[in-house]
């Protein structure tokens, strides 16, 4: 899948987190992604520390967390994972929390 501002590069995401299973919306896939994502993509707060803006578009999230090999804040992780899950056929709903 090609990376753009609207499309998630699922193959690149799978490589980033080390997932080699099927891309089907099953409980097993969900459990594997849920396990591997935080092991491969760390929490990181460098951008706010350096006073750099945080992009929350799918393209910006993929660029930073997948292609640049960086980590991000919780909302960056959650948005990326939700985009990946939707691309695989899961129903994902974003909720705000504080």
N, C-alpha and C positions, 0 to 999 in steps of 0.2 A: 504494500500500500504506500502510496506517495505521501510525503509530508506536505501539508499546506496549512493555512490558517483554519481550515474547516475539517480536514481529514487527519485522523490519527494514523501515524506510521506504526501499526501494530507489530510488524516484523522487527523494526528497530527497537521498540519497547521490549519485546520478548528477548532480543539479544542483550539489551541493557540489564535486564533482571535475571537473565540466565534461564529462561523458561523455554523448554523444548517440546511441551505437550501440545495437544490439539487446541485450536482456537474456537472451541465450541462453548456455548453458554450452559455449562453444567456446574454442579456443585463442586466437582473435583477441580475444574479449571479455576473457579472462584477461590477455592481454598489455596491452590498453588500460587495464584497471583497475590493473594492476601499475605501469604508467607514470604514470598520472594521479593516483593516490592520494597518493603522497609529494610530488608537485608542488603539490597543493592543500591538503593537511592537514599542517601542520608538526609537527616534534618540539617539544614544549613541556614544561617541568618547573616551571611556576609553582605548581601546587597543592602539591607537596611543599615547595617553598620557603616558601610561605605557611602551611604546616602544615594544609592542607585535605585531607580524606579523598578518595581516588580511588574512584569507583564503577565497578565492572566489569560491571554488568548490561547487557544489550543496551540497555535504555531509557536508562541513565545515559550510556553511550558515545555513543548517538545524540544525546542532548541536548547534550552537550559538543562532540563532534567535528563533528556535522552542523549542528544547529540553532543553536548558539551561535557557530559558526564558529571554534572554538578548535582547538588542536592537543593532542597528548598524548604520553605515554611510549610506548615500543615495544610494550609488551603491550596498551595501549589500541588502538593501530593494528591490531595483529595480531588481536585479538578482534573488532573491528568488521569488518575485511576478511573474516575467516572467516565471520562471520554473514551478510554480504552474499553471499559466494560460495555458501554453503549455500542461501540464499534463491533464488539463481539456478539451483540444481540441480547445482552442483559438489559433489564430495566433498572436504571439508577436515578435516584432523586437526590439532589443536593439540598442539604439542610444547613442553616446557619446555627452556630453555637458560640457561647461565650463563657 
